[in-house]
Amino acid sequence: MAKVELERIMCISCGNCIDVCPDFFEFADDGLSHLKTLENTEDTEEIEVEDPGCCSQAEELCPVTIIHVYES
């Protein structure tokens, strides 16, 4: 398992996370990235995933380093 954290308040809406990991990331109504599996948008969002594969890619490609993947 891994925890994926998104500090959306600092998002610049570049879309890199959505391009490489559309199963987990999308733009919310406010134009900032959002974790799809959550119903409400918050300043910081986090989920647990079994396979962090594309989330790790999104973490690497985020120009403002607001995506964090913590593998256990």
N, CA, C and O atoms as a Tripos MOL2 file, in Angstrom:
@<TRIPOS>MOLECULE
protein
  288   287    72     0     0
PROTEIN
NO_CHARGES

@<TRIPOS>ATOM
      1 N           0.8370   -1.1900    0.0000 N.3       1 MET1
      2 CA          0.0000    0.0000    0.0000 C.3       1 MET1
      3 C           0.8780    1.2480    0.0000 C.2       1 MET1
      4 O           2.0210    1.2310    0.4570 O.2       1 MET1
      5 N           0.3140    2.3190   -0.5210 N.am      2 ALA2
      6 CA          1.0090    3.5940   -0.5500 C.3       2 ALA2
      7 C           0.0010    4.7050   -0.2790 C.2       2 ALA2
      8 O          -1.1830    4.5810   -0.5950 O.2       2 ALA2
      9 N           0.4880    5.7800    0.3080 N.am      3 LYS3
     10 CA         -0.3460    6.9500    0.5270 C.3       3 LYS3
     11 C           0.0440    7.9930   -0.5150 C.2       3 LYS3
     12 O           1.2260    8.2640   -0.7230 O.2       3 LYS3
     13 N          -0.9550    8.5710   -1.1650 N.am      4 VAL4
     14 CA         -0.7440    9.6340   -2.1480 C.3       4 VAL4
     15 C          -1.3320   10.9090   -1.5670 C.2       4 VAL4
     16 O          -2.4960   10.9500   -1.1710 O.2       4 VAL4
     17 N          -0.5150   11.9380   -1.5230 N.am      5 GLU5
     18 CA         -0.9460   13.2190   -0.9710 C.3       5 GLU5
     19 C          -0.8370   14.2920   -2.0490 C.2       5 GLU5
     20 O           0.1440   14.3400   -2.7910 O.2       5 GLU5
     21 N          -1.8370   15.1390   -2.1290 N.am      6 LEU6
     22 CA         -1.8840   16.2260   -3.1100 C.3       6 LEU6
     23 C          -2.1530   17.5310   -2.3740 C.2       6 LEU6
     24 O          -3.1990   17.6940   -1.7460 O.2       6 LEU6
     25 N          -1.2050   18.4580   -2.4540 N.am      7 GLU7
     26 CA         -1.3710   19.7760   -1.8480 C.3       7 GLU7
     27 C          -1.9900   20.7050   -2.8900 C.2       7 GLU7
     28 O          -1.2950   21.5090   -3.5120 O.2       7 GLU7
     29 N          -3.2980   20.5860   -3.0710 N.am      8 ARG8
     30 CA         -3.9560   21.2740   -4.1840 C.3       8 ARG8
     31 C          -3.8840   22.7910   -4.0990 C.2       8 ARG8
     32 O          -3.9200   23.4600   -5.1310 O.2       8 ARG8
     33 N          -3.7840   23.3440   -2.9120 N.am      9 ILE9
     34 CA         -3.7550   24.7950   -2.7480 C.3       9 ILE9
     35 C          -2.5820   25.4230   -3.5050 C.2       9 ILE9
     36 O          -2.6310   26.6060   -3.8450 O.2       9 ILE9
     37 N          -1.5260   24.6420   -3.7730 N.am     10 MET10
     38 CA         -0.3470   25.1480   -4.4660 C.3      10 MET10
     39 C          -0.3050   24.7360   -5.9410 C.2      10 MET10
     40 O           0.6900   24.9800   -6.6240 O.2      10 MET10
     41 N          -1.3760   24.1140   -6.4320 N.am     11 CYS11
     42 CA         -1.4420   23.6300   -7.8130 C.3      11 CYS11
     43 C          -1.4030   24.7980   -8.8070 C.2      11 CYS11
     44 O          -2.0340   25.8330   -8.5920 O.2      11 CYS11
     45 N          -0.6510   24.6110   -9.8980 N.am     12 ILE12
     46 CA         -0.5970   25.6330  -10.9550 C.3      12 ILE12
     47 C          -1.3860   25.1950  -12.1970 C.2      12 ILE12
     48 O          -1.3250   25.8560  -13.2340 O.2      12 ILE12
     49 N          -2.1140   24.0980  -12.0940 N.am     13 SER13
     50 CA         -2.9980   23.6030  -13.1580 C.3      13 SER13
     51 C          -2.2590   23.2680  -14.4500 C.2      13 SER13
     52 O          -2.7800   23.5100  -15.5390 O.2      13 SER13
     53 N          -1.0570   22.7170  -14.3420 N.am     14 CYS14
     54 CA         -0.3010   22.3690  -15.5500 C.3      14 CYS14
     55 C          -0.8730   21.1320  -16.2410 C.2      14 CYS14
     56 O          -0.7470   20.9870  -17.4570 O.2      14 CYS14
     57 N          -1.5050   20.2350  -15.4700 N.am     15 GLY15
     58 CA         -2.1280   19.0460  -16.0460 C.3      15 GLY15
     59 C          -1.2150   17.8500  -16.2110 C.2      15 GLY15
     60 O          -1.6590   16.8190  -16.7170 O.2      15 GLY15
     61 N           0.0470   17.9420  -15.8060 N.am     16 ASN16
     62 CA          0.9520   16.7970  -15.9490 C.3      16 ASN16
     63 C           0.4350   15.5570  -15.2370 C.2      16 ASN16
     64 O           0.5190   14.4530  -15.7750 O.2      16 ASN16
     65 N          -0.0990   15.7270  -14.0330 N.am     17 CYS17
     66 CA         -0.5890   14.5760  -13.2670 C.3      17 CYS17
     67 C          -1.7590   13.9080  -13.9880 C.2      17 CYS17
     68 O          -1.8750   12.6820  -13.9860 O.2      17 CYS17
     69 N          -2.6050   14.6990  -14.5900 N.am     18 ILE18
     70 CA         -3.7680   14.1690  -15.3070 C.3      18 ILE18
     71 C          -3.3260   13.4520  -16.5810 C.2      18 ILE18
     72 O          -3.8890   12.4200  -16.9470 O.2      18 ILE18
     73 N          -2.3230   14.0000  -17.2480 N.am     19 ASP19
     74 CA         -1.8080   13.3730  -18.4690 C.3      19 ASP19
     75 C          -1.2270   11.9900  -18.2090 C.2      19 ASP19
     76 O          -1.4650   11.0650  -18.9860 O.2      19 ASP19
     77 N          -0.4610   11.8360  -17.1160 N.am     20 VAL20
     78 CA          0.2080   10.5460  -16.8610 C.3      20 VAL20
     79 C          -0.6000    9.6110  -15.9710 C.2      20 VAL20
     80 O          -0.3250    8.4120  -15.9250 O.2      20 VAL20
     81 N          -1.5940   10.1430  -15.2660 N.am     21 CYS21
     82 CA         -2.3330    9.3010  -14.3230 C.3      21 CYS21
     83 C          -3.8200    9.6940  -14.2700 C.2      21 CYS21
     84 O          -4.3170   10.0980  -13.2180 O.2      21 CYS21
     85 N          -4.5170    9.5770  -15.3930 N.am     22 PRO22
     86 CA         -5.9170    9.9930  -15.4360 C.3      22 PRO22
     87 C          -6.8630    9.1290  -14.5940 C.2      22 PRO22
     88 O          -7.9970    9.5330  -14.3340 O.2      22 PRO22
     89 N          -6.4150    7.9610  -14.1730 N.am     23 ASP23
     90 CA         -7.2560    7.1250  -13.3140 C.3      23 ASP23
     91 C          -7.4080    7.7180  -11.9150 C.2      23 ASP23
     92 O          -8.3820    7.4290  -11.2210 O.2      23 ASP23
     93 N          -6.4540    8.5410  -11.5010 N.am     24 PHE24
     94 CA         -6.4750    9.0850  -10.1490 C.3      24 PHE24
     95 C          -6.6220   10.6110  -10.0810 C.2      24 PHE24
     96 O          -7.1220   11.1330   -9.0840 O.2      24 PHE24
     97 N          -6.1970   11.3250  -11.1160 N.am     25 PHE25
     98 CA         -6.2130   12.7870  -11.0800 C.3      25 PHE25
     99 C          -7.1570   13.3650  -12.1230 C.2      25 PHE25
    100 O          -7.3190   12.8140  -13.2120 O.2      25 PHE25
    101 N          -7.7770   14.4850  -11.7690 N.am     26 GLU26
    102 CA         -8.6340   15.2330  -12.6860 C.3      26 GLU26
    103 C          -8.6420   16.6900  -12.2380 C.2      26 GLU26
    104 O          -8.2220   17.0060  -11.1250 O.2      26 GLU26
    105 N          -9.1240   17.5760  -13.1110 N.am     27 PHE27
    106 CA         -9.3120   18.9610  -12.7160 C.3      27 PHE27
    107 C         -10.6550   19.0770  -12.0010 C.2      27 PHE27
    108 O         -11.6630   18.5440  -12.4650 O.2      27 PHE27
    109 N         -10.6600   19.7690  -10.8820 N.am     28 ALA28
    110 CA        -11.9010   20.0540  -10.1620 C.3      28 ALA28
    111 C         -12.5420   21.3010  -10.7720 C.2      28 ALA28
    112 O         -11.9620   21.9340  -11.6540 O.2      28 ALA28
    113 N         -13.7240   21.6440  -10.3060 N.am     29 ASP29
    114 CA        -14.4440   22.8130  -10.8200 C.3      29 ASP29
    115 C         -13.6580   24.1060  -10.6390 C.2      29 ASP29
    116 O         -13.8590   25.0590  -11.3910 O.2      29 ASP29
    117 N         -12.7620   24.1530   -9.6470 N.am     30 ASP30
    118 CA        -11.9770   25.3680   -9.4060 C.3      30 ASP30
    119 C         -10.7350   25.4460  -10.2860 C.2      30 ASP30
    120 O          -9.9640   26.4000  -10.1790 O.2      30 ASP30
    121 N         -10.5300   24.4460  -11.1650 N.am     31 GLY31
    122 CA         -9.4040   24.4500  -12.0920 C.3      31 GLY31
    123 C          -8.1230   23.8550  -11.5470 C.2      31 GLY31
    124 O          -7.1140   23.8150  -12.2520 O.2      31 GLY31
    125 N          -8.1400   23.3900  -10.3040 N.am     32 LEU32
    126 CA         -6.9700   22.7730   -9.6910 C.3      32 LEU32
    127 C          -7.0810   21.2560   -9.7730 C.2      32 LEU32
    128 O          -8.1810   20.7090   -9.8570 O.2      32 LEU32
    129 N          -5.9400   20.5850   -9.7470 N.am     33 SER33
    130 CA         -5.9490   19.1240   -9.7590 C.3      33 SER33
    131 C          -6.6430   18.5960   -8.5080 C.2      33 SER33
    132 O          -6.6590   19.2380   -7.4580 O.2      33 SER33
    133 N          -7.2130   17.4090   -8.6590 N.am     34 HIS34
    134 CA         -8.0280   16.8040   -7.6010 C.3      34 HIS34
    135 C          -7.8840   15.2880   -7.7110 C.2      34 HIS34
    136 O          -7.7610   14.7530   -8.8130 O.2      34 HIS34
    137 N          -7.9000   14.5990   -6.5770 N.am     35 LEU35
    138 CA         -7.8750   13.1390   -6.5820 C.3      35 LEU35
    139 C          -9.2940   12.6330   -6.8410 C.2      35 LEU35
    140 O         -10.2060   12.9120   -6.0630 O.2      35 LEU35
    141 N          -9.4760   11.9020   -7.9160 N.am     36 LYS36
    142 CA        -10.7970   11.4700   -8.3800 C.3      36 LYS36
    143 C         -11.6020   10.6970   -7.3410 C.2      36 LYS36
    144 O         -12.8240   10.8320   -7.2900 O.2      36 LYS36
    145 N         -10.9550    9.9070   -6.5300 N.am     37 THR37
    146 CA        -11.6940    9.0290   -5.6260 C.3      37 THR37
    147 C         -12.3180    9.7670   -4.4470 C.2      37 THR37
    148 O         -13.0650    9.1670   -3.6750 O.2      37 THR37
    149 N         -12.0260   11.0490   -4.2940 N.am     38 LEU38
    150 CA        -12.6020   11.8350   -3.1960 C.3      38 LEU38
    151 C         -13.7740   12.6570   -3.6990 C.2      38 LEU38
    152 O         -13.7520   13.1730   -4.8160 O.2      38 LEU38
    153 N         -14.8050   12.7740   -2.8570 N.am     39 GLU39
    154 CA        -16.0000   13.5160   -3.2610 C.3      39 GLU39
    155 C         -15.8320   15.0220   -3.0840 C.2      39 GLU39
    156 O         -16.3260   15.7980   -3.9020 O.2      39 GLU39
    157 N         -15.1480   15.4380   -2.0360 N.am     40 ASN40
    158 CA        -14.9880   16.8620   -1.7530 C.3      40 ASN40
    159 C         -13.5540   17.2850   -2.0170 C.2      40 ASN40
    160 O         -12.6250   16.5000   -1.8280 O.2      40 ASN40
    161 N         -13.3730   18.5070   -2.4470 N.am     41 THR41
    162 CA        -12.0330   19.0290   -2.6540 C.3      41 THR41
    163 C         -11.5930   19.7900   -1.4090 C.2      41 THR41
    164 O         -12.3560   20.5720   -0.8430 O.2      41 THR41
    165 N         -10.3630   19.5510   -0.9950 N.am     42 GLU42
    166 CA         -9.7920   20.2270    0.1650 C.3      42 GLU42
    167 C          -8.4380   20.7790   -0.2310 C.2      42 GLU42
    168 O          -7.9280   20.4620   -1.3060 O.2      42 GLU42
    169 N          -7.8500   21.6030    0.6250 N.am     43 ASP43
    170 CA         -6.5350   22.1690    0.3330 C.3      43 ASP43
    171 C          -5.4800   21.0820    0.1740 C.2      43 ASP43
    172 O          -4.6150   21.1750   -0.6970 O.2      43 ASP43
    173 N          -5.5510   20.0460    1.0200 N.am     44 THR44
    174 CA         -4.6590   18.8960    0.9080 C.3      44 THR44
    175 C          -5.5230   17.6490    0.9010 C.2      44 THR44
    176 O          -6.3730   17.4680    1.7730 O.2      44 THR44
    177 N          -5.3060   16.7940   -0.0800 N.am     45 GLU45
    178 CA         -6.0720   15.5530   -0.2030 C.3      45 GLU45
    179 C          -5.1190   14.3770   -0.0880 C.2      45 GLU45
    180 O          -3.9480   14.4810   -0.4530 O.2      45 GLU45
    181 N          -5.6210   13.2610    0.4190 N.am     46 GLU46
    182 CA         -4.7970   12.0560    0.4360 C.3      46 GLU46
    183 C          -5.6620   10.8150    0.3270 C.2      46 GLU46
    184 O          -6.7900   10.7620    0.8170 O.2      46 GLU46
    185 N          -5.0910    9.8210   -0.3330 N.am     47 ILE47
    186 CA         -5.7480    8.5270   -0.5040 C.3      47 ILE47
    187 C          -4.7100    7.4320   -0.3210 C.2      47 ILE47
    188 O          -3.5060    7.6890   -0.3440 O.2      47 ILE47
    189 N          -5.1880    6.2150   -0.1390 N.am     48 GLU48
    190 CA         -4.3080    5.0510   -0.1150 C.3      48 GLU48
    191 C          -4.5760    4.2410   -1.3740 C.2      48 GLU48
    192 O          -5.7260    4.0450   -1.7650 O.2      48 GLU48
    193 N          -3.5050    3.7730   -2.0040 N.am     49 VAL49
    194 CA         -3.6110    2.9770   -3.2220 C.3      49 VAL49
    195 C          -2.7670    1.7220   -3.0800 C.2      49 VAL49
    196 O          -1.7620    1.7130   -2.3700 O.2      49 VAL49
    197 N          -3.1800    0.6750   -3.7550 N.am     50 GLU50
    198 CA         -2.4020   -0.5660   -3.7170 C.3      50 GLU50
    199 C          -1.1470   -0.4660   -4.5650 C.2      50 GLU50
    200 O          -0.0640   -0.8750   -4.1470 O.2      50 GLU50
    201 N          -1.3060    0.0860   -5.7660 N.am     51 ASP51
    202 CA         -0.1780    0.2200   -6.6870 C.3      51 ASP51
    203 C          -0.0020    1.6970   -7.0350 C.2      51 ASP51
    204 O          -0.8340    2.2660   -7.7410 O.2      51 ASP51
    205 N           1.0690    2.3230   -6.5510 N.am     52 PRO52
    206 CA          1.2480    3.7530   -6.7900 C.3      52 PRO52
    207 C           1.8150    4.1070   -8.1600 C.2      52 PRO52
    208 O           2.0800    5.2790   -8.4290 O.2      52 PRO52
    209 N           2.0050    3.1170   -9.0300 N.am     53 GLY53
    210 CA          2.6180    3.2830  -10.3420 C.3      53 GLY53
    211 C           2.5360    4.6500  -10.9750 C.2      53 GLY53
    212 O           3.5120    5.4000  -10.9470 O.2      53 GLY53
    213 N           1.3910    4.9970  -11.5490 N.am     54 CYS54
    214 CA          1.2910    6.2750  -12.2590 C.3      54 CYS54
    215 C           1.2900    7.4600  -11.3000 C.2      54 CYS54
    216 O           1.6420    8.5690  -11.7010 O.2      54 CYS54
    217 N           0.9030    7.2530  -10.0470 N.am     55 CYS55
    218 CA          0.9550    8.3380   -9.0630 C.3      55 CYS55
    219 C           2.4070    8.7420   -8.8150 C.2      55 CYS55
    220 O           2.7030    9.9210   -8.6230 O.2      55 CYS55
    221 N           3.3080    7.7630   -8.8180 N.am     56 SER56
    222 CA          4.7340    8.0580   -8.6630 C.3      56 SER56
    223 C           5.2560    8.8420   -9.8610 C.2      56 SER56
    224 O           6.0930    9.7310   -9.7100 O.2      56 SER56
    225 N           4.7600    8.5100  -11.0470 N.am     57 GLN57
    226 CA          5.1350    9.2680  -12.2470 C.3      57 GLN57
    227 C           4.6340   10.7040  -12.1390 C.2      57 GLN57
    228 O           5.3490   11.6430  -12.4900 O.2      57 GLN57
    229 N           3.4120   10.8710  -11.6550 N.am     58 ALA58
    230 CA          2.8480   12.2110  -11.4840 C.3      58 ALA58
    231 C           3.6810   13.0090  -10.4800 C.2      58 ALA58
    232 O           3.9150   14.2030  -10.6650 O.2      58 ALA58
    233 N           4.1190   12.3470   -9.4310 N.am     59 GLU59
    234 CA          4.9690   12.9980   -8.4310 C.3      59 GLU59
    235 C           6.2570   13.5150   -9.0740 C.2      59 GLU59
    236 O           6.6820   14.6370   -8.8000 O.2      59 GLU59
    237 N           6.8670   12.7100   -9.9160 N.am     60 GLU60
    238 CA          8.1230   13.0880  -10.5810 C.3      60 GLU60
    239 C           7.9290   14.2420  -11.5690 C.2      60 GLU60
    240 O           8.8120   15.0860  -11.7180 O.2      60 GLU60
    241 N           6.7770   14.2800  -12.2410 N.am     61 LEU61
    242 CA          6.5420   15.2840  -13.2840 C.3      61 LEU61
    243 C           5.9340   16.5920  -12.7900 C.2      61 LEU61
    244 O           5.8560   17.5600  -13.5460 O.2      61 LEU61
    245 N           5.5070   16.6330  -11.5410 N.am     62 CYS62
    246 CA          4.8770   17.8440  -11.0170 C.3      62 CYS62
    247 C           5.9250   18.9490  -10.8530 C.2      62 CYS62
    248 O           6.8620   18.7970  -10.0690 O.2      62 CYS62
    249 N           5.7760   20.0630  -11.5890 N.am     63 PRO63
    250 CA          6.7910   21.1240  -11.5380 C.3      63 PRO63
    251 C           6.8380   21.8800  -10.2180 C.2      63 PRO63
    252 O           7.8340   22.5420   -9.9270 O.2      63 PRO63
    253 N           5.7830   21.7950   -9.4140 N.am     64 VAL64
    254 CA          5.7740   22.5000   -8.1320 C.3      64 VAL64
    255 C           5.8360   21.5430   -6.9400 C.2      64 VAL64
    256 O           5.6140   21.9510   -5.8000 O.2      64 VAL64
    257 N           6.1350   20.2920   -7.2020 N.am     65 THR65
    258 CA          6.3300   19.2150   -6.2040 C.3      65 THR65
    259 C           5.2570   19.1980   -5.1100 C.2      65 THR65
    260 O           5.5650   19.2360   -3.9190 O.2      65 THR65
    261 N           4.0040   19.1410   -5.5370 N.am     66 ILE66
    262 CA          2.8970   19.1000   -4.5780 C.3      66 ILE66
    263 C           2.2610   17.7260   -4.4680 C.2      66 ILE66
    264 O           1.3000   17.5450   -3.7200 O.2      66 ILE66
    265 N           2.7860   16.7600   -5.2040 N.am     67 ILE67
    266 CA          2.3060   15.3780   -5.1230 C.3      67 ILE67
    267 C           3.3630   14.5840   -4.3780 C.2      67 ILE67
    268 O           4.5470   14.6370   -4.7120 O.2      67 ILE67
    269 N           2.9230   13.8450   -3.3610 N.am     68 HIS68
    270 CA          3.8560   13.0510   -2.5620 C.3      68 HIS68
    271 C           3.3280   11.6290   -2.4610 C.2      68 HIS68
    272 O           2.1600   11.4140   -2.1380 O.2      68 HIS68
    273 N           4.1900   10.6630   -2.7370 N.am     69 VAL69
    274 CA          3.8230    9.2560   -2.6360 C.3      69 VAL69
    275 C           4.6920    8.6400   -1.5500 C.2      69 VAL69
    276 O           5.9200    8.6670   -1.6280 O.2      69 VAL69
    277 N           4.0360    8.0820   -0.5330 N.am     70 TYR70
    278 CA          4.7250    7.4430    0.5760 C.3      70 TYR70
    279 C           4.4130    5.9480    0.5310 C.2      70 TYR70
    280 O           3.2860    5.5330    0.8000 O.2      70 TYR70
    281 N           5.4050    5.1580    0.1940 N.am     71 GLU71
    282 CA          5.2030    3.7150    0.1060 C.3      71 GLU71
    283 C           5.5600    3.0650    1.4220 C.2      71 GLU71
    284 O           6.5650    3.4000    2.0500 O.2      71 GLU71
    285 N           4.7080    2.1140    1.8380 N.am     72 SER72
    286 CA          4.9770    1.4230    3.0970 C.3      72 SER72
    287 C           5.5800    0.0650    2.8870 C.2      72 SER72
    288 O           5.8630   -0.6400    3.8550 O.2      72 SER72
@<TRIPOS>BOND
     1     1     2 1
     2     2     3 1
     3     3     4 2
     4     3     5 am
     5     5     6 1
     6     6     7 1
     7     7     8 2
     8     7     9 am
     9     9    10 1
    10    10    11 1
    11    11    12 2
    12    11    13 am
    13    13    14 1
    14    14    15 1
    15    15    16 2
    16    15    17 am
    17    17    18 1
    18    18    19 1
    19    19    20 2
    20    19    21 am
    21    21    22 1
    22    22    23 1
    23    23    24 2
    24    23    25 am
    25    25    26 1
    26    26    27 1
    27    27    28 2
    28    27    29 am
    29    29    30 1
    30    30    31 1
    31    31    32 2
    32    31    33 am
    33    33    34 1
    34    34    35 1
    35    35    36 2
    36    35    37 am
    37    37    38 1
    38    38    39 1
    39    39    40 2
    40    39    41 am
    41    41    42 1
    42    42    43 1
    43    43    44 2
    44    43    45 am
    45    45    46 1
    46    46    47 1
    47    47    48 2
    48    47    49 am
    49    49    50 1
    50    50    51 1
    51    51    52 2
    52    51    53 am
    53    53    54 1
    54    54    55 1
    55    55    56 2
    56    55    57 am
    57    57    58 1
    58    58    59 1
    59    59    60 2
    60    59    61 am
    61    61    62 1
    62    62    63 1
    63    63    64 2
    64    63    65 am
    65    65    66 1
    66    66    67 1
    67    67    68 2
    68    67    69 am
    69    69    70 1
    70    70    71 1
    71    71    72 2
    72    71    73 am
    73    73    74 1
    74    74    75 1
    75    75    76 2
    76    75    77 am
    77    77    78 1
    78    78    79 1
    79    79    80 2
    80    79    81 am
    81    81    82 1
    82    82    83 1
    83    83    84 2
    84    83    85 am
    85    85    86 1
    86    86    87 1
    87    87    88 2
    88    87    89 am
    89    89    90 1
    90    90    91 1
    91    91    92 2
    92    91    93 am
    93    93    94 1
    94    94    95 1
    95    95    96 2
    96    95    97 am
    97    97    98 1
    98    98    99 1
    99    99   100 2
   100    99   101 am
   101   101   102 1
   102   102   103 1
   103   103   104 2
   104   103   105 am
   105   105   106 1
   106   106   107 1
   107   107   108 2
   108   107   109 am
   109   109   110 1
   110   110   111 1
   111   111   112 2
   112   111   113 am
   113   113   114 1
   114   114   115 1
   115   115   116 2
   116   115   117 am
   117   117   118 1
   118   118   119 1
   119   119   120 2
   120   119   121 am
   121   121   122 1
   122   122   123 1
   123   123   124 2
   124   123   125 am
   125   125   126 1
   126   126   127 1
   127   127   128 2
   128   127   129 am
   129   129   130 1
   130   130   131 1
   131   131   132 2
   132   131   133 am
   133   133   134 1
   134   134   135 1
   135   135   136 2
   136   135   137 am
   137   137   138 1
   138   138   139 1
   139   139   140 2
   140   139   141 am
   141   141   142 1
   142   142   143 1
   143   143   144 2
   144   143   145 am
   145   145   146 1
   146   146   147 1
   147   147   148 2
   148   147   149 am
   149   149   150 1
   150   150   151 1
   151   151   152 2
   152   151   153 am
   153   153   154 1
   154   154   155 1
   155   155   156 2
   156   155   157 am
   157   157   158 1
   158   158   159 1
   159   159   160 2
   160   159   161 am
   161   161   162 1
   162   162   163 1
   163   163   164 2
   164   163   165 am
   165   165   166 1
   166   166   167 1
   167   167   168 2
   168   167   169 am
   169   169   170 1
   170   170   171 1
   171   171   172 2
   172   171   173 am
   173   173   174 1
   174   174   175 1
   175   175   176 2
   176   175   177 am
   177   177   178 1
   178   178   179 1
   179   179   180 2
   180   179   181 am
   181   181   182 1
   182   182   183 1
   183   183   184 2
   184   183   185 am
   185   185   186 1
   186   186   187 1
   187   187   188 2
   188   187   189 am
   189   189   190 1
   190   190   191 1
   191   191   192 2
   192   191   193 am
   193   193   194 1
   194   194   195 1
   195   195   196 2
   196   195   197 am
   197   197   198 1
   198   198   199 1
   199   199   200 2
   200   199   201 am
   201   201   202 1
   202   202   203 1
   203   203   204 2
   204   203   205 am
   205   205   206 1
   206   206   207 1
   207   207   208 2
   208   207   209 am
   209   209   210 1
   210   210   211 1
   211   211   212 2
   212   211   213 am
   213   213   214 1
   214   214   215 1
   215   215   216 2
   216   215   217 am
   217   217   218 1
   218   218   219 1
   219   219   220 2
   220   219   221 am
   221   221   222 1
   222   222   223 1
   223   223   224 2
   224   223   225 am
   225   225   226 1
   226   226   227 1
   227   227   228 2
   228   227   229 am
   229   229   230 1
   230   230   231 1
   231   231   232 2
   232   231   233 am
   233   233   234 1
   234   234   235 1
   235   235   236 2
   236   235   237 am
   237   237   238 1
   238   238   239 1
   239   239   240 2
   240   239   241 am
   241   241   242 1
   242   242   243 1
   243   243   244 2
   244   243   245 am
   245   245   246 1
   246   246   247 1
   247   247   248 2
   248   247   249 am
   249   249   250 1
   250   250   251 1
   251   251   252 2
   252   251   253 am
   253   253   254 1
   254   254   255 1
   255   255   256 2
   256   255   257 am
   257   257   258 1
   258   258   259 1
   259   259   260 2
   260   259   261 am
   261   261   262 1
   262   262   263 1
   263   263   264 2
   264   263   265 am
   265   265   266 1
   266   266   267 1
   267   267   268 2
   268   267   269 am
   269   269   270 1
   270   270   271 1
   271   271   272 2
   272   271   273 am
   273   273   274 1
   274   274   275 1
   275   275   276 2
   276   275   277 am
   277   277   278 1
   278   278   279 1
   279   279   280 2
   280   279   281 am
   281   281   282 1
   282   282   283 1
   283   283   284 2
   284   283   285 am
   285   285   286 1
   286   286   287 1
   287   287   288 2
@<TRIPOS>SUBSTRUCTURE
     1 MET1         2 RESIDUE 1 A MET
     2 ALA2         6 RESIDUE 1 A ALA
     3 LYS3        10 RESIDUE 1 A LYS
     4 VAL4        14 RESIDUE 1 A VAL
     5 GLU5        18 RESIDUE 1 A GLU
     6 LEU6        22 RESIDUE 1 A LEU
     7 GLU7        26 RESIDUE 1 A GLU
     8 ARG8        30 RESIDUE 1 A ARG
     9 ILE9        34 RESIDUE 1 A ILE
    10 MET10       38 RESIDUE 1 A MET
    11 CYS11       42 RESIDUE 1 A CYS
    12 ILE12       46 RESIDUE 1 A ILE
    13 SER13       50 RESIDUE 1 A SER
    14 CYS14       54 RESIDUE 1 A CYS
    15 GLY15       58 RESIDUE 1 A GLY
    16 ASN16       62 RESIDUE 1 A ASN
    17 CYS17       66 RESIDUE 1 A CYS
    18 ILE18       70 RESIDUE 1 A ILE
    19 ASP19       74 RESIDUE 1 A ASP
    20 VAL20       78 RESIDUE 1 A VAL
    21 CYS21       82 RESIDUE 1 A CYS
    22 PRO22       86 RESIDUE 1 A PRO
    23 ASP23       90 RESIDUE 1 A ASP
    24 PHE24       94 RESIDUE 1 A PHE
    25 PHE25       98 RESIDUE 1 A PHE
    26 GLU26      102 RESIDUE 1 A GLU
    27 PHE27      106 RESIDUE 1 A PHE
    28 ALA28      110 RESIDUE 1 A ALA
    29 ASP29      114 RESIDUE 1 A ASP
    30 ASP30      118 RESIDUE 1 A ASP
    31 GLY31      122 RESIDUE 1 A GLY
    32 LEU32      126 RESIDUE 1 A LEU
    33 SER33      130 RESIDUE 1 A SER
    34 HIS34      134 RESIDUE 1 A HIS
    35 LEU35      138 RESIDUE 1 A LEU
    36 LYS36      142 RESIDUE 1 A LYS
    37 THR37      146 RESIDUE 1 A THR
    38 LEU38      150 RESIDUE 1 A LEU
    39 GLU39      154 RESIDUE 1 A GLU
    40 ASN40      158 RESIDUE 1 A ASN
    41 THR41      162 RESIDUE 1 A THR
    42 GLU42      166 RESIDUE 1 A GLU
    43 ASP43      170 RESIDUE 1 A ASP
    44 THR44      174 RESIDUE 1 A THR
    45 GLU45      178 RESIDUE 1 A GLU
    46 GLU46      182 RESIDUE 1 A GLU
    47 ILE47      186 RESIDUE 1 A ILE
    48 GLU48      190 RESIDUE 1 A GLU
    49 VAL49      194 RESIDUE 1 A VAL
    50 GLU50      198 RESIDUE 1 A GLU
    51 ASP51      202 RESIDUE 1 A ASP
    52 PRO52      206 RESIDUE 1 A PRO
    53 GLY53      210 RESIDUE 1 A GLY
    54 CYS54      214 RESIDUE 1 A CYS
    55 CYS55      218 RESIDUE 1 A CYS
    56 SER56      222 RESIDUE 1 A SER
    57 GLN57      226 RESIDUE 1 A GLN
    58 ALA58      230 RESIDUE 1 A ALA
    59 GLU59      234 RESIDUE 1 A GLU
    60 GLU60      238 RESIDUE 1 A GLU
    61 LEU61      242 RESIDUE 1 A LEU
    62 CYS62      246 RESIDUE 1 A CYS
    63 PRO63      250 RESIDUE 1 A PRO
    64 VAL64      254 RESIDUE 1 A VAL
    65 THR65      258 RESIDUE 1 A THR
    66 ILE66      262 RESIDUE 1 A ILE
    67 ILE67      266 RESIDUE 1 A ILE
    68 HIS68      270 RESIDUE 1 A HIS
    69 VAL69      274 RESIDUE 1 A VAL
    70 TYR70      278 RESIDUE 1 A TYR
    71 GLU71      282 RESIDUE 1 A GLU
    72 SER72      286 RESIDUE 1 A SER
